[in-house]
Amino acid sequence: NLIIEETSVGKISKTKVAICYLNDITNSDLVAEVKYRINNLDIDYIIASGQLEDLLKQNSKSSIPELLTTERPDRAASSILDGKVVVIVNGTPIALIAPCTFFDLLESFEDHNINYRFANLIKFVRLLACFITVLLPGLYIAITNFHEELIPTELLFSIVSSRQAVPITIELEIVLMEIAFE
């Protein structure tokens, strides 16, 4: 049931591209969409899979990846078995996996090599850390600027006294902190 369809991309380079999927598992609409996007590319050459990844994106301005990239053959094989489409560009070691979901970004492939209970615990910790990272700065700004009554009085006095020496607003401080972490 493993299907590997070969096509060429690029008017000049005619780089070979393989589209890999399992016939009875993978959604036929997904396969048709990937084939359509690859066959309708109007480009002179493809050198690397990163170029193809950029061209296959539906929204080129989005910072959220639509395709997952991997150099690991076991991850590509596992993705095919999970019903995903893997695109391999001739001459590059990186395979593209479509589609990419939010939970694919939280998963490390090493999770398959450990006990499933511990792997699920680690995934839960990653998900919790993601939510904390996204929500905590906004929650801090909301509480310190608009809902001071939620903070115990002694802690509020401590925050106010520490903020007196800082010449910038708390919003700008949070943005600068996020940039510094990145």
Phi, psi and chi 1 to 4 in degrees:
 res  aa     phi    psi   chi1   chi2   chi3   chi4
   1 ASN       -   -6.1  -70.5  -37.0      -      -
   2 LEU   -73.6  123.1  176.1   64.0      -      -
   3 ILE  -112.1  128.4  -53.5  -66.4      -      -
   4 ILE  -124.7  106.2  -59.5  174.6      -      -
   5 GLU  -101.5  128.9  -64.9 -178.4    8.7      -
   6 GLU  -104.3  136.4 -148.6  174.4   88.8      -
   7 THR  -141.2  168.7 -175.1      -      -      -
   8 SER  -117.9  143.6   60.5      -      -      -
   9 VAL  -124.4  136.0  175.9      -      -      -
  10 GLY   103.5  130.2      -      -      -      -
  11 LYS   -69.4  -37.4  -64.7  173.7 -171.4  170.9
  12 ILE   -92.8  -50.7  -62.8  171.3      -      -
  13 SER   -77.3  -30.7   67.5      -      -      -
  14 LYS    46.0   49.1  -61.0 -160.7 -175.2  -47.4
  15 THR   -66.7  132.4  -54.1      -      -      -
  16 LYS   -77.1  134.4  -67.7 -173.3 -175.5 -144.3
  17 VAL  -128.2  131.0  173.5      -      -      -
  18 ALA  -106.5  132.8      -      -      -      -
  19 ILE  -108.7  115.6  -57.3  167.2      -      -
  20 CYS  -114.8  134.9  -49.2      -      -      -
  21 TYR  -164.2  165.4   59.6   94.9      -      -
  22 LEU   -96.3  126.4  -78.0  177.7      -      -
  23 ASN   -61.8  -41.3 -165.3   26.9      -      -
  24 ASP   -91.2   -6.7   57.5  -15.2      -      -
  25 ILE  -108.2  -44.1  -65.5  177.6      -      -
  26 THR   -73.0  139.5  -52.9      -      -      -
  27 ASN   -62.8  126.6 -175.3  -16.1      -      -
  28 SER   -66.0  -29.6   59.3      -      -      -
  29 ASP   -66.7  -37.6  -66.8  -22.8      -      -
  30 LEU   -64.3  -44.9  173.6   64.0      -      -
  31 VAL   -62.2  -44.0  174.4      -      -      -
  32 ALA   -62.8  -39.2      -      -      -      -
  33 GLU   -66.0  -43.9  179.3   68.7   22.4      -
  34 VAL   -63.7  -44.7  170.8      -      -      -
  35 LYS   -61.0  -43.7  -73.4 -178.4 -168.9  177.3
  36 TYR   -60.0  -46.8  175.2   78.7      -      -
  37 ARG   -65.0  -39.7  -71.3 -172.4 -170.4 -175.7
  38 ILE   -71.1  -43.1  -71.3  175.5      -      -
  39 ASN   -73.3  -18.1  -69.1  -32.2      -      -
  40 ASN  -104.5   22.4  -70.7  -40.6      -      -
  41 LEU   -79.8  132.0  -69.2  175.4      -      -
  42 ASP  -111.2   86.6 -174.4   28.2      -      -
  43 ILE  -143.7  152.7 -169.2  162.0      -      -
  44 ASP   -79.3  -39.5  -70.0  -26.1      -      -
  45 TYR  -153.4  154.2   61.8   90.9      -      -
  46 ILE  -127.1  125.6  -69.6  -76.3      -      -
  47 ILE  -105.3  -37.5  -58.7  -62.9      -      -
  48 ALA  -134.9  161.2      -      -      -      -
  49 SER   -69.5  -23.1   58.3      -      -      -
  50 GLY   -63.5  -36.4      -      -      -      -
  51 GLN   -63.7  -44.2  -71.6  175.4  -59.9      -
  52 LEU   -64.7  -37.5 -174.2   61.3      -      -
  53 GLU   -60.1  -45.0  179.4 -176.7    8.5      -
  54 ASP   -63.8  -36.5  -70.7  -22.6      -      -
  55 LEU   -75.5  -27.8  -66.9  169.5      -      -
  56 LEU   -83.3  -13.9  -68.0  178.4      -      -
  57 LYS   -62.4  140.5  -77.6 -176.5  179.2  178.7
  58 GLN   -76.8  -41.7 -173.1  172.3    9.0      -
  59 ASN  -117.4  102.0 -175.2    1.0      -      -
  60 SER   -70.6  -17.4   61.2      -      -      -
  61 LYS   -90.7   -6.5  -64.6  178.7 -177.9  174.8
  62 SER   -76.1  139.5  174.1      -      -      -
  63 SER   -90.7   -5.6   61.7      -      -      -
  64 ILE   -88.4  125.9  -60.4  171.1      -      -
  65 PRO   -69.2  139.4   22.3  -28.9      -      -
  66 GLU   -97.5  -20.0  -65.0  176.3   15.8      -
  67 LEU  -123.6  143.0  -60.6  169.5      -      -
  68 LEU   -98.2  140.9 -162.7   60.9      -      -
  69 THR  -112.1  146.2   58.9      -      -      -
  70 THR  -151.7  149.4 -174.8      -      -      -
  71 GLU  -105.6   -2.2  -69.2 -174.8   39.8      -
  72 ARG   -93.5  121.7  -63.4 -178.0   59.0  154.3
  73 PRO   -62.7  -34.2  -17.5   26.2      -      -
  74 ASP   -67.8  -34.6   54.9  -14.4      -      -
  75 ARG   -70.0  -40.2 -176.1  164.3 -165.9  176.8
  76 ALA   -63.2  -44.0      -      -      -      -
  77 ALA   -63.9  -41.3      -      -      -      -
  78 SER   -64.0  -38.0  176.3      -      -      -
  79 SER   -66.6  -39.1  -63.5      -      -      -
  80 ILE   -62.4  -43.0  -70.4  172.8      -      -
  81 LEU   -67.3  -23.8  -68.8  168.6      -      -
  82 ASP   -82.4   -1.4  -72.9  -20.6      -      -
  83 GLY    93.9   19.9      -      -      -      -
  84 LYS  -100.6  166.4  -63.1 -173.2  179.9 -158.6
  85 VAL  -102.6  131.6  176.7      -      -      -
  86 VAL  -112.3  130.1  174.0      -      -      -
  87 VAL  -112.5  124.6  179.0      -      -      -
  88 ILE  -117.2  127.7  -57.1  169.5      -      -
  89 VAL   -99.2  130.3  178.7      -      -      -
  90 ASN   -61.5  129.3 -172.3   29.1      -      -
  91 GLY    94.5   -2.3      -      -      -      -
  92 THR  -124.0  144.8   61.2      -      -      -
  93 PRO   -84.7    0.9   31.4  -35.6      -      -
  94 ILE  -104.6  127.9  -62.3  174.5      -      -
  95 ALA  -100.8  148.0      -      -      -      -
  96 LEU  -103.8  134.6  -55.1  174.1      -      -
  97 ILE  -116.6  127.2  -58.2  169.3      -      -
  98 ALA  -124.6  142.1      -      -      -      -
  99 PRO   -86.2  165.2   34.0  -35.3      -      -
 100 CYS  -106.5  124.3  176.4      -      -      -
 101 THR  -105.5  168.8   63.6      -      -      -
 102 PHE   -59.0  -39.9  174.4   73.0      -      -
 103 PHE   -73.4  -24.2  -66.4  104.5      -      -
 104 ASP   -64.3  -33.4  -69.6  -24.9      -      -
 105 LEU   -73.2  -25.1  -60.5  173.8      -      -
 106 LEU   -87.1  -12.4  -70.7  178.0      -      -
 107 GLU   -94.1  134.9 -179.8 -179.5  -75.8      -
 108 SER  -102.4  137.2  172.1      -      -      -
 109 PHE   -67.9  -18.5 -160.5   71.7      -      -
 110 GLU   -67.1  -15.6  -76.6   73.6   26.3      -
 111 ASP   -61.9  -23.9  -67.6  -14.2      -      -
 112 HIS   -73.3  -17.1  -67.0  -84.2      -      -
 113 ASN   -94.6   -0.7  -64.0  -34.9      -      -
 114 ILE  -120.5  172.6   58.0  177.3      -      -
 115 ASN   -56.2  136.2 -176.0  -47.2      -      -
 116 TYR   -62.0  -31.4   74.6   94.4      -      -
 117 ARG   -65.4  -46.4  -70.5 -176.2 -173.7  124.3
 118 PHE   -67.2  -37.9 -173.1   63.4      -      -
 119 ALA   -62.7  -41.7      -      -      -      -
 120 ASN   -66.6  -36.2  -72.7  -21.9      -      -
 121 LEU   -62.9  -43.7  175.0   66.7      -      -
 122 ILE   -64.5  -40.6  -69.0  173.2      -      -
 123 LYS   -62.3  -40.9  -73.1  178.3 -167.9  175.6
 124 PHE   -63.3  -41.9  175.7   73.8      -      -
 125 VAL   -63.9  -40.6  169.1      -      -      -
 126 ARG   -62.0  -43.7  -74.9 -173.0 -161.4  120.4
 127 LEU   -64.6  -43.0 -176.2   63.9      -      -
 128 LEU   -62.6  -42.9 -176.9   65.0      -      -
 129 ALA   -63.5  -36.6      -      -      -      -
 130 CYS   -63.7  -46.9 -178.8      -      -      -
 131 PHE   -65.5  -40.0  -77.3  121.1      -      -
 132 ILE   -62.6  -43.3  -72.3  172.0      -      -
 133 THR   -61.3  -39.6  -57.8      -      -      -
 134 VAL   -78.5  -40.5  170.8      -      -      -
 135 LEU   -93.5  -29.2  -61.2  176.1      -      -
 136 LEU   -63.0  -44.3 -161.0   59.3      -      -
 137 PRO   -60.6  -42.2  -25.2   34.4      -      -
 138 GLY   -66.0  -39.2      -      -      -      -
 139 LEU   -63.7  -41.5 -176.0   64.5      -      -
 140 TYR   -61.9  -45.2  178.0   71.7      -      -
 141 ILE   -64.1  -43.0  -70.2  172.6      -      -
 142 ALA   -62.5  -42.5      -      -      -      -
 143 ILE   -72.9  -44.7  -71.3  176.2      -      -
 144 THR   -73.4  -28.9   55.9      -      -      -
 145 ASN   -96.9  -33.0  -77.5   -8.6      -      -
 146 PHE  -120.2  -22.2  -55.9  108.2      -      -
 147 HIS  -131.2   59.9  -59.5  -71.7      -      -
 148 GLU   -64.0  -22.2  -64.4   91.8    2.5      -
 149 GLU   -68.2  -15.4   66.2  -85.3    0.9      -
 150 LEU   -79.5  -17.2  -65.7  176.0      -      -
 151 ILE   -92.7  135.1  -57.0  173.2      -      -
 152 PRO   -57.4  146.4  -22.5   30.6      -      -
 153 THR   -56.9  -46.1  -51.6      -      -      -
 154 GLU   -62.9  -40.8  -66.7  177.7   14.6      -
 155 LEU   -67.9  -37.5 -179.6   59.3      -      -
 156 LEU   -63.1  -44.0 -178.2   62.2      -      -
 157 PHE   -62.4  -37.8  -72.2  142.8      -      -
 158 SER   -65.1  -42.3  174.2      -      -      -
 159 ILE   -65.9  -44.3  -68.3  172.3      -      -
 160 VAL   -63.6  -42.0  168.7      -      -      -
 161 SER   -68.2  -34.4   65.3      -      -      -
 162 SER   -74.8  -26.1   68.1      -      -      -
 163 ARG   -79.7  -19.0  -65.5  -76.9  -43.9  141.4
 164 GLN   -64.6  -30.1  -72.7  176.8  -11.9      -
 165 ALA   -86.7   -7.3      -      -      -      -
 166 VAL   -93.2  124.1  179.8      -      -      -
 167 PRO   -82.2   -2.6   29.5  -34.5      -      -
 168 ILE  -115.1  162.0   57.3  176.6      -      -
 169 THR   -72.6  161.7   63.9      -      -      -
 170 ILE   -66.9  -33.1 -165.0  155.8      -      -
 171 GLU   -63.4  -45.7  -67.4   85.8    0.1      -
 172 LEU   -66.0  -36.3 -175.5   58.8      -      -
 173 GLU   -62.9  -42.3 -176.7  179.2   -3.9      -
 174 ILE   -64.7  -43.5  -65.8  -71.4      -      -
 175 VAL   -62.3  -44.5  168.7      -      -      -
 176 LEU   -64.2  -36.7  -69.3  174.1      -      -
 177 MET   -64.7  -43.9  179.6 -173.2   66.2      -
 178 GLU   -62.4  -42.2  -68.0  -74.6  -19.2      -
 179 ILE   -64.2  -40.9  -69.8  171.0      -      -
 180 ALA   -64.6  -37.9      -      -      -      -
 181 PHE   -66.0  -38.7  -76.9  151.5      -      -
 182 GLU   -69.1      -  -72.2  -60.5  -41.3      -
